[in-house]
Amino acid sequence: MQATYRVKVITVAGLLMTGILMSGCGKKTTAGPPPSGPPEVGVVEVKPQRVTLTTELSGRTSPHLIAEVRPQVGGIIQKRLFTEGSDVKAGQVLYQIDPASYRAAFASAKATQARAEANLIPARLKAERFRDLVKINAVSQQDYDDAYASLKQAEADVAATKAAVETAQINLAYTRVTAPISGRIGRSTVTDGALVTASQTAALATIQQLSSMYVDVTQSSAELLRLKQNLASGLVKNNGASQARVKLVLEDGSAYPLPGTLKFSEVTVDQSTGSITLRAIFPNPKQTLLPGMFVRAILEEGESPQAILIPQRGVTRDPAGNAMVLLVGDGEKVVSRTIKVARTVDDNWLVSNGLAAGDRVILDGVQKARPGTTVKAVPFGSKPTTAPATAAQPATAKK
């Protein structure tokens, strides 16, 4: 009976093995995954380069020259002699004030001068005669002194009347209100027949010279101190702030084609804003710039001959706020390093300390890179290398 039981067990085991072998017939065999290597990271090699450092500041335009036209004598405006919004030349007549009273005053002054000059002739002759007679005691010394004093008084009267004539002539000329500068004149605040007074508060019109334009911008005192520190440390070199070139961006975002130059900066910090005013001048031959326009000025602060720039995506911060980067060091191992950054340049950080030429900074695959781990460094932006897929071969079942 035991022999029969053994035969049954062997038979069942044989059937199971046969079923397993038969079930495996016609199935494909799959290749196991290839052994994984070190993770790839995209790196950029540090290469010092010459970089021009700029600062973008907002400001407004103002005319190179501006003059408010005011009358220097009072009277009635007879006629306006210019077209509003046109270009005028220096000395061009803009308004004509009624000159009748000033012409009469000028004639009266000339008549007074003629009378004084006529009185001068006998006074001079008398003084000359008495000068000779007093020598021979023909007249007293007192008579000569009186004659000499009368001569001097007559000469003074002539001088006074000459000044009065000149004043009357000037006032008569002031009835023709002329342009003090060349430029474009705006609207007139008075019309024909209006009464104006000498040196009145309200201007008759305003002339602005637009061939050159000022651009006034403000820079914080903290930024100015930072620039001075960079100049002192040698990070930035400048050939002279007074000759710094300035570029302009208009309100619509377009670039102004002509460069300008920085003229001066204020020596006092505005206590309310903590800023300093900078003034640049731009040529404006086509009068593209108009007074009061909002613009953005790009100032060249200087050059950094050996600047180290790192894309911002490669810089992180530790809990203390210090800038950090991950490098591929010796043995292709990841190293963490603390650096100092001075400022941003486009989408890069300008590194002032912590990196040297030849260092490889990890930009891509940072999540796979841990300090001390071994990685495979590839140039940033290159396509990752992948192991070729092994073609699956069907297994042939043997019958």
Secondary structure, DSSP 8 states (H G I E B T S, - for coil): -HHHHHHHHHHHHHHHHHHHHHHTTT-B-----------EEEEEE---EEEEEEEEEEEEEEEEEEEEE--SS-EEEEEE-S-TT-EE-TT-EEEEE--HHHHHHHHHHHHHHHHHHHHHHHHHHHHHHHHHHHHTTSS-HHHHHHHHHHHHHHHHHHHHHHHHHHHHHHHHHHTEEE-SS-EEE---S--TT-EE-TT-SS-SEEEEEEEEEEEEEEEEHHHHHHHHHHHHHTSSB-S-GGG-EEEEE-TTS-B-SS-EEEEEE-SS-BTTTTEEEEEEEEE-TT----TT-EEEEEEEEEEEEEEEEEEGGG-EE-TT--EEEEEE-GGGBEEEEEEEEEEEETTEEEEEES--TT-EEEEE-GGG--TT-B-EEEETTS-----------B-----
